[in-house]
């Protein structure tokens, strides 16, 4: 307790001497030391894995998510499964090679023989191999190859959509952790200021220069600020847990409240140039959701061709070779075989199928129209998403710019209020109001930095940029 009071008095002396800008650094060191102590006490006797404490940049987190995130891993499995669909789709146009055989042993009493003819053998076998190639199926063969290509492109686009959405979530979670850490610093600084004010008013009250009301006001102000610090600490814990979950980390059960992540990047306000018309066009060209829907529409168009194929004949050719045991030519023995090749062609045509093909064509055309409507509707939604993300980004940038000098002015206002109160020309309420304004200014600035980075990430995703990029601007 004595060490803690000494630390608070040291910080108060820094404030009184006009070195307010060093306060955030001191508080940051204080929180780091406190967090380490808590982690040591909470996780005492636990050997933590190496990844949980090694430095992690935003790029590191994105790469880890690509390798370990459950959603991305499942999407990758879906992509591999779709490759199997591609192979199946092509199969209808490729030759089919089959082989078969049979062996049968029949009881002699059940075999009828012709008079004066060789005895029919009671054991029979046959074997054959045949190659069949479909030559014409009313357009299905060409459509199969096109459908295989479209299915592959659709699967890749769907995987990329899932991957980019997940990487955006990782970026936002990373920013949330940085925001919560800064909010702890801001609220801890406010608690220190109010603690210093309470101690100052208590000394003056003990000296008989101020009434008891001043002490009570300072106590109430300090008590009102502590919940904000507690909430910030809770946000810090939960945001780190959320980030670990997105990274696919299995946290040790021995890790309790605080996950000792070591994030190296900072919230920043790097300039980001955006031209809205260009961004909208880029989104319509790049967004993988639209790529997938275009391939869906292409598959539905090919389904119309497949449905119309029912109106047309099917032609296939075949060639094979057959082996059978002799039935009548002597000697009639199991190892006496007859063999030979066969070739031919087969034509089939459903002249009337009870309107089945007509119904399939109607269904295929309706599904194709629906897929085109889905594509157009999704395009409008993406354009709205770009416009909304652009508007949110502009707002975040303007709020951030408005906070450029607010913190310095709030710090100056607090110094003036304290000087006036010390000189007897100001009141304690002026000091408390100035402290509240300073805390609000710091909180708003930290939140503005977070909102700017988050809005930039969402805008990049809306435009369809590669989510592994963290600061590349949209070129007009």
C-alpha positions in Angstrom: 0.0 0.0 0.0 2.9 2.4 0.8 4.4 1.7 -2.6 1.1 2.4 -4.3 0.6 5.7 -2.5 4.2 6.7 -3.3 3.5 5.9 -7.0 0.4 8.0 -7.0 2.2 10.9 -5.3 4.9 10.7 -7.9 2.4 10.9 -10.7 0.7 13.9 -8.9 4.0 15.7 -8.8 4.5 15.2 -12.5 1.1 16.7 -13.1 1.8 19.7 -10.9 5.1 20.3 -12.6 3.4 20.6 -16.0 4.6 17.2 -17.5 1.2 15.9 -18.3 2.3 14.4 -21.6 4.4 11.9 -19.8 1.4 10.7 -17.8 0.2 8.2 -20.4 3.6 6.6 -20.7 3.9 6.2 -16.9 0.4 4.8 -16.6 1.2 2.4 -19.5 4.2 1.1 -17.6 2.2 0.9 -14.5 -0.5 -1.2 -16.2 2.1 -3.5 -17.9 3.7 -4.2 -14.5 0.4 -4.7 -12.8 -0.8 -7.0 -15.6 2.3 -9.1 -15.4 1.9 -9.4 -11.7 -1.7 -10.5 -12.1 -0.8 -13.0 -14.8 2.0 -14.4 -12.6 -0.4 -14.8 -9.6 -3.3 -16.1 -11.7 -1.2 -18.5 -13.8 1.3 -19.4 -11.1 2.9 -22.7 -11.7 1.6 -22.9 -15.3 4.0 -23.3 -18.2 2.4 -21.2 -21.0 2.9 -22.1 -24.6 5.4 -20.0 -26.6 2.8 -18.5 -29.0 0.8 -16.9 -26.2 3.6 -14.5 -25.2 5.6 -13.9 -28.4 5.2 -10.5 -30.1 2.3 -10.5 -32.6 1.9 -7.9 -35.3 -1.3 -7.5 -37.2 0.3 -9.3 -40.2 1.3 -12.1 -37.9 -2.3 -12.5 -36.7 -3.7 -12.5 -40.2 -1.2 -15.2 -41.3 -2.0 -17.3 -38.2 -5.7 -17.0 -38.9 -5.1 -18.3 -42.4 -3.5 -21.4 -41.0 -5.6 -22.1 -37.9 -8.9 -20.3 -38.0 -11.7 -22.9 -37.9 -14.0 -21.1 -40.4 -11.2 -20.8 -42.9 -10.2 -24.4 -42.4 -13.8 -25.5 -43.0 -14.0 -23.3 -46.1 -10.8 -24.9 -47.4 -12.4 -28.4 -46.9 -15.5 -27.2 -48.8 -13.2 -26.1 -51.6 -11.6 -29.5 -51.8 -15.0 -31.1 -51.8 -16.1 -28.9 -54.7 -13.0 -30.2 -56.6 -14.7 -33.6 -56.4 -17.9 -32.1 -57.8 -15.8 -30.7 -60.7 -14.4 -34.2 -61.5 -17.9 -35.7 -61.3 -19.3 -33.1 -63.7 -16.7 -33.8 -66.3 -17.3 -37.6 -66.0 -20.3 -37.5 -68.3 -18.2 -36.4 -71.2 -15.3 -38.9 -70.7 -15.2 -42.5 -71.9 -16.3 -45.3 -69.5 -14.2 -48.4 -69.2 -15.8 -51.4 -67.4 -14.9 -54.9 -66.7 -17.0 -57.8 -65.4 -17.2 -61.5 -64.9 -19.2 -64.3 -63.5 -18.8 -67.8 -62.3 -21.7 -70.2 -61.6 -21.9 -73.8 -60.3 -25.3 -75.5 -61.0 -26.5 -78.8 -59.6 -26.7 -81.4 -62.4 -30.2 -82.6 -61.5 -31.5 -79.1 -62.5 -29.8 -79.1 -65.9 -31.9 -80.3 -68.9 -29.9 -81.8 -71.8 -30.9 -82.4 -75.4 -31.1 -86.0 -76.6 -27.9 -87.2 -78.3 -26.2 -83.9 -77.5 -23.2 -83.2 -75.4 -23.8 -82.8 -71.7 -24.2 -79.2 -70.7 -21.6 -78.3 -68.2 -22.6 -77.6 -64.6 -20.0 -74.9 -64.1 -20.0 -71.7 -66.2 -18.0 -68.6 -66.3 -17.7 -65.5 -68.4 -15.6 -62.3 -68.5 -15.7 -59.1 -70.5 -14.2 -55.7 -70.8 -16.0 -52.8 -72.6 -15.2 -49.2 -73.5 -18.2 -46.8 -74.0 -17.9 -43.3 -75.3 -20.9 -41.0 -75.5 -20.8 -39.1 -78.8 -23.9 -36.9 -78.7 -26.3 -36.1 -75.9 -28.1 -33.1 -77.2 -25.4 -30.6 -75.9 -24.8 -32.2 -72.5 -21.2 -33.1 -73.3 -20.0 -29.5 -74.0 -22.1 -28.2 -71.2 -20.4 -30.6 -68.8 -17.0 -29.2 -69.4 -18.3 -25.6 -69.1 -20.1 -26.5 -65.9 -17.0 -28.0 -64.4 -15.0 -24.8 -65.1 -17.9 -22.7 -63.7 -18.1 -24.9 -60.6 -14.4 -24.5 -59.9 -14.5 -20.7 -60.2 -17.6 -20.6 -58.0 -15.9 -22.7 -55.3 -12.7 -20.6 -55.3 -14.8 -17.4 -55.1 -16.8 -18.7 -52.2 -13.7 -19.7 -50.3 -12.2 -16.3 -50.9 -15.3 -14.6 -49.6 -15.2 -16.7 -46.3 -11.4 -16.0 -46.0 -11.8 -12.2 -46.5 -14.7 -12.0 -44.1 -12.7 -13.9 -41.4 -9.6 -11.8 -41.9 -11.7 -8.6 -41.5 -13.0 -10.0 -38.2 -9.4 -10.7 -37.1 -8.3 -7.1 -38.0 -11.3 -5.6 -36.1 -10.6 -7.9 -33.1 -6.9 -6.8 -33.1 -8.0 -3.1 -33.1 -10.5 -3.9 -30.3 -7.6 -5.2 -28.1 -5.6 -2.1 -28.8 -8.6 0.2 -28.0 -9.2 -1.6 -24.7 -5.6 -1.3 -23.7 -5.6 2.5 -24.4 -8.9 2.9 -22.6 -7.3 1.4 -19.5 -4.5 3.9 -19.7 -7.0 6.8 -20.1 -9.2 5.7 -17.3 -6.3 4.9 -15.0 -4.9 8.3 -15.6 -8.3 9.8 -14.7 -8.4 7.8 -11.5 -4.9 9.0 -10.6 -5.9 12.6 -11.2 -9.0 12.3 -9.1 -7.0 10.4 -6.4 -4.5 13.2 -6.3 -7.3 15.8 -6.1 -8.9 13.9 -3.2 -5.6 13.8 -1.3 -5.1 17.5 -2.0 -8.6 18.3 -0.7 -8.1 16.1 2.3 -4.9 17.9 3.3 -6.6 21.3 2.9 -9.5 20.1 5.0 -7.2 18.8 7.7 -5.5 22.3 7.6 -9.0 23.9 7.9 -8.8 25.8 4.6 -11.7 24.1 2.8 -15.0 22.6 3.9 -15.8 18.9 4.2 -17.9 19.3 1.1 -14.8 19.6 -1.1 -13.6 16.2 0.2 -16.9 14.6 -0.4 -17.1 15.9 -4.0 -13.6 14.5 -4.6 -14.6 11.1 -3.2 -17.7 11.0 -5.3 -15.8 11.9 -8.5 -13.2 9.3 -7.8 -15.9 6.6 -7.1 -17.8 7.5 -10.3 -14.6 7.1 -12.4 -13.6 3.7 -11.1 -16.4 1.7 -12.9 -15.2 3.1 -16.2 -11.7 1.6 -15.4 -13.2 -1.7 -14.4 -15.2 -1.8 -17.6 -12.1 -1.0 -19.7 -10.2 -3.8 -17.9 -13.1 -6.2 -18.7 -13.2 -5.2 -22.3 -9.4 -5.8 -22.5 -9.8 -9.3 -21.2 -12.8 -10.2 -23.4 -11.3 -8.7 -26.6 -8.1 -10.7 -26.1 -10.1 -13.9 -25.7 -12.1 -13.1 -28.9 -8.8 -12.5 -30.8 -7.4 -15.8 -29.6 -10.6 -17.6 -30.7 -10.3 -16.1 -34.2 -6.7 -17.1 -34.4 -7.7 -20.7 -33.6 -5.7 -20.8 -30.4 -6.7 -23.4 -27.7 -6.1 -21.5 -24.5 -4.7 -23.6 -21.6 -7.4 -24.2 -19.0 -4.9 -22.9 -16.4 -5.1 -19.4 -18.0 -7.7 -17.6 -16.0 -8.8 -14.0 -16.4 -5.9 -12.4 -18.3 -4.5 -13.8 -21.6 -0.9 -12.4 -21.8 -1.0 -11.5 -25.5 1.8 -9.2 -26.7 0.5 -7.1 -29.6 3.1 -4.9 -31.3 1.1 -2.7 -33.7 -0.5 0.5 -32.6 -3.7 2.4 -33.6 -2.7 4.9 -36.2 -4.1 7.6 -38.4 -2.3 6.9 -41.7 -3.7 8.9 -44.6 -6.1 7.0 -46.8 -7.3 8.4 -50.1 -10.6 7.2 -51.5 -12.5 8.1 -54.7 -16.1 6.9 -54.3 -17.0 6.2 -58.0 -13.8 4.3 -58.5 -14.2 2.4 -55.3 -17.8 1.3 -56.4 -16.5 0.1 -59.7 -13.7 -1.7 -58.1 -16.1 -3.4 -55.7 -18.4 -4.5 -58.6 -15.3 -5.9 -60.4 -13.5 -7.5 -57.5 -16.0 -8.7 -54.9 -15.8 -12.5 -54.8 -19.5 -12.7 -53.9 -20.4 -11.3 -57.3 -17.9 -13.7 -59.0 -19.6 -16.6 -57.3 -23.1 -15.4 -58.3 -22.0 -14.9 -61.9 -20.8 -18.5 -61.9 -24.1 -19.6 -60.4 -26.0 -17.9 -63.2 -23.7 -19.6 -65.7 -24.5 -23.0 -64.2 -28.2 -22.3 -64.3 -27.9 -21.3 -68.0 -26.1 -24.6 -68.6 -28.9 -26.4 -66.8 -31.3 -25.1 -69.5 -29.1 -26.8 -72.1 -29.1 -30.0 -70.1 -32.9 -29.8 -69.8 -33.4 -29.2 -73.6 -31.2 -32.2 -74.3 -34.2 -34.4 -73.5 -35.7 -33.3 -76.8 -32.8 -34.7 -78.7 -31.3 -38.2 -79.4 -28.4 -39.8 -77.6 -25.6 -41.6 -79.5 -22.8 -43.6 -78.1 -20.2 -46.0 -79.5 -18.7 -49.0 -77.7 -16.0 -51.6 -78.1 -15.2 -54.6 -76.0 -13.8 -58.1 -75.7 -15.6 -61.2 -74.2 -14.4 -64.6 -72.8 -16.8 -67.5 -72.0 -16.4 -71.2 -71.3 -17.6 -73.5 -74.1 -21.1 -74.8 -73.8 -21.6 -77.2 -76.7 -18.3 -77.4 -78.7 -16.2 -80.3 -77.5 -14.5 -80.7 -75.3 -17.1 -79.3 -73.0 -14.7 -78.5 -70.1 -14.3 -75.5 -67.8 -11.0 -74.5 -69.2 -12.2 -74.6 -72.8 -13.1 -71.0 -73.6 -14.4 -69.0 -76.5 -13.5 -65.3 -76.9 -13.8 -62.4 -79.3 -14.3 -58.7 -79.7 -17.4 -56.7 -80.3 -17.9 -53.1 -81.5 -21.0 -51.1 -82.2 -23.1 -48.0 -81.8 -26.3 -47.3 -79.9 -28.9 -44.7 -80.6 -31.8 -43.8 -78.3 -34.4 -41.1 -78.6 -37.4 -40.4 -76.3 -40.0 -39.3 -78.8 -42.5 -38.5 -76.1 -41.8 -38.6 -72.4 -45.0 -37.3 -71.0 -43.9 -33.6 -71.0 -41.1 -34.5 -68.5 -38.5 -32.6 -70.6 -40.8 -29.6 -71.0 -41.3 -29.4 -67.3 -37.5 -29.5 -66.7 -36.9 -26.7 -69.2 -39.5 -24.5 -67.5 -37.8 -25.1 -64.1 -34.3 -24.5 -65.5 -35.4 -21.2 -67.1 -37.0 -20.0 -63.9 -33.9 -20.8 -61.9 -31.8 -19.0 -64.4 -33.9 -15.9 -64.1 -33.8 -16.1 -60.3 -30.0 -16.3 -60.4 -29.8 -13.2 -62.6 -32.0 -11.4 -60.2 -29.8 -12.5 -57.3 -26.8 -11.2 -59.1 -28.3 -7.8 -59.8 -29.7 -7.5 -56.2 -26.3 -8.4 -54.7 -24.6 -5.8 -56.9 -26.9 -3.1 -55.5 -26.3 -4.3 -52.0 -22.5 -4.2 -52.5 -22.8 -0.7 -53.9 -24.8 0.3 -50.8 -22.2 -1.3 -48.6 -19.4 0.7 -50.3 -21.3 3.9 -49.9 -22.1 3.2 -46.3 -18.5 2.2 -45.5 -17.2 5.3 -47.3 -19.6 7.5 -45.3 -18.5 5.9 -42.0 -14.9 6.3 -43.0 -15.3 10.0 -43.7 -17.1 10.5 -40.4 -14.3 8.6 -38.5 -11.7 10.7 -40.3 -13.4 14.0 -39.5 -13.9 13.0 -35.9 -10.2 12.1 -35.6 -9.2 15.4 -37.2 -11.4 17.3 -34.8 -9.6 15.8 -31.8 -6.1 16.8 -33.0 -5.6 19.6 -30.4 -8.5 18.9 -28.0 -6.3 16.9 -25.6 -3.7 19.6 -25.4 -6.3 22.2 -24.8 -8.0 20.1 -22.1 -4.6 19.6 -20.3 -4.0 23.3 -20.4 -7.5 24.0 -19.1 -6.9 21.6 -16.2 -3.6 23.4 -15.3 -5.4 26.7 -15.4 -8.2 25.5 -13.2 -5.7 24.1 -10.7 -3.7 27.3 -10.7 -6.8 29.4 -10.1 -8.0 27.1 -7.3 -4.6 27.3 -5.7 -4.6 31.1 -6.0 -8.1 31.2 -4.5 -9.7 32.7 -7.6 -11.2 29.4 -8.8 -13.3 26.6 -7.3 -13.0 22.9 -6.8 -15.9 22.4 -9.3 -13.8 24.1 -12.0 -11.0 21.6 -11.3 -13.3 18.6 -11.4 -15.0 19.8 -14.6 -11.6 20.3 -16.2 -10.5 16.8 -15.2 -13.7 15.3 -16.6 -13.2 17.2 -19.8 -9.6 15.9 -20.1 -10.8 12.3 -19.6 -13.5 12.8 -22.2 -11.0 14.2 -24.6 -8.6 11.4 -24.2 -11.4 8.8 -24.5 -12.7 10.4 -27.6 -9.3 10.6 -29.2 -8.6 6.9 -28.5 -12.0 5.9 -29.8 -11.6 8.0 -32.9 -8.3 6.3 -33.7 -9.9 2.9 -33.3 -13.0 3.9 -35.4 -10.7 5.3 -38.1 -8.7 2.1 -38.4 -11.9 -0.1 -38.2 -13.7 2.1 -40.8 -10.7 1.8 -43.1 -10.6 -2.0 -42.8 -14.4 -2.2 -43.5 -14.0 0.1 -46.5 -11.2 -2.1 -47.9 -13.3 -5.2 -47.5 -16.3 -3.4 -49.2 -14.2 -2.5 -52.1 -12.9 -6.0 -52.4 -9.2 -5.4 -51.6 -6.9 -8.1 -50.3 -7.4 -8.3 -46.6 -3.8 -9.1 -46.0 -3.0 -5.5 -46.9 -3.3 -3.2 -43.9 -2.7 0.3 -45.3 -2.7 0.3 -49.1 -5.0 3.1 -50.4 -7.7 2.9 -53.0 -6.2 4.6 -56.0 -8.6 7.1 -57.7 
